């Protein structure tokens, strides 16, 4: 899973953005569960998922601020 380019994230619609945020949070939950049960095979996926979630949340926050101003 490659990190998405921030331009690609900004091109997402509002519903797609929210779907991606939900999916990434679910992925992080699943990764934590796998780690707790010692079934995690790729620990580097934590970092990738956190960075992806940060990109998505940043874009959502930018949109909220631009509509509030």
MARVEX-863196 format. One record per residue (C-alpha): z, x, y; residue number from 1. Coordinates in nm, 3 decimals, padded with zeros to 5 digits. Last residue first. Layout:
N
Z,X,Y,NUM;
...
// end
This chain:
69
00.674,-01.442,03.153,69;
00.795,-01.633,02.845,68;
00.450,-01.624,02.680,67;
00.426,-01.245,02.713,66;
00.782,-01.196,02.587,65;
00.724,-01.404,02.276,64;
00.398,-01.223,02.203,63;
00.560,-00.881,02.237,62;
00.846,-00.993,02.008,61;
00.598,-01.105,01.741,60;
00.412,-00.773,01.771,59;
00.736,-00.579,01.732,58;
00.845,-00.790,01.436,57;
00.520,-00.718,01.252,56;
00.526,-00.345,01.322,55;
00.892,-00.320,01.219,54;
00.820,-00.512,00.898,53;
00.541,-00.268,00.811,52;
00.770,00.027,00.880,51;
01.041,-00.122,00.660,50;
00.792,-00.194,00.381,49;
00.654,00.160,00.383,48;
01.001,00.312,00.387,47;
01.119,00.103,00.096,46;
00.794,00.164,-00.095,45;
00.892,00.533,-00.117,44;
01.139,00.438,-00.393,43;
00.853,00.379,-00.638,42;
00.980,00.302,-00.989,41;
01.276,00.079,-00.912,40;
01.419,-00.062,-01.234,39;
01.777,00.056,-01.183,38;
01.920,-00.298,-01.158,37;
02.040,-00.235,-00.804,36;
01.714,-00.061,-00.714,35;
01.509,-00.351,-00.848,34;
01.716,-00.594,-00.640,33;
01.673,-00.381,-00.329,32;
01.298,-00.373,-00.391,31;
01.288,-00.750,-00.440,30;
01.470,-00.806,-00.112,29;
01.235,-00.567,00.066,28;
00.936,-00.754,-00.079,27;
01.084,-01.085,00.036,26;
01.121,-00.948,00.387,25;
00.760,-00.831,00.372,24;
00.637,-01.172,00.256,23;
00.829,-01.354,00.527,22;
00.698,-01.122,00.799,21;
00.343,-01.153,00.664,20;
00.365,-01.532,00.668,19;
00.498,-01.527,01.026,18;
00.207,-01.308,01.134,17;
-00.043,-01.526,00.951,16;
00.097,-01.832,01.131,15;
00.075,-01.663,01.472,14;
-00.278,-01.535,01.412,13;
-00.329,-01.172,01.316,12;
-00.523,-00.941,01.550,11;
-00.204,-00.769,01.669,10;
-00.133,-00.660,01.311,9;
-00.479,-00.507,01.278,8;
-00.431,-00.320,01.605,7;
-00.095,-00.191,01.477,6;
-00.276,-00.027,01.185,5;
-00.132,-00.140,00.857,4;
00.054,00.112,00.644,3;
-00.118,00.170,00.316,2;
00.000,00.000,00.000,1;
// end
